[in-house]
């Protein structure tokens, strides 16, 4: 897996959000976006 550095462009992604809906990077074109990842194992998430 490639490590991203500050100010790197985000790679394209297609993931499910916390509500199970598909979300793509392109859905946020022209907007600022903050991504927060957390492990699901051993959490209530």
N, C-alpha and C positions, 0 to 999 in steps of 0.2 A: 504494500500500500504506500502510495506517495504521501509524504509529509508536506502539509501546506505551511507556508510562512505568512506572516503579516503582509497584507496588501496583495497576496496572490489572488488570482481570479478563481472563483469556485468552479470545480468541475461539474459538468451536467449531472443532475441526479433526478431520479423518479422514485419517491418514497411515500410511505403512508404516514399521515400525521397522527396525532394523539386520538383523533376521532375515526381513524381508519380510512380517511379519504386520501386519494392519490394527490401528491403535490410534486410539481416539477420546478426546477430552477427558473425555467422560462415563464412560469406564472408570475414571477416577481420582476420581470424586465422593467428597467427604469426606476426601480425602487431600491431603497436600502434594505438589506436583509441581514438578520442576525440568526445564526444557526446554533442551537444548543443540543448536544448529544449526551445521552446518559445511558448507562447499561441497564437493560431490563431485568437481568438476572438478580435475584434476591432483593428486588424493590417492589413497591406497590404499582409501579408504572407498567 
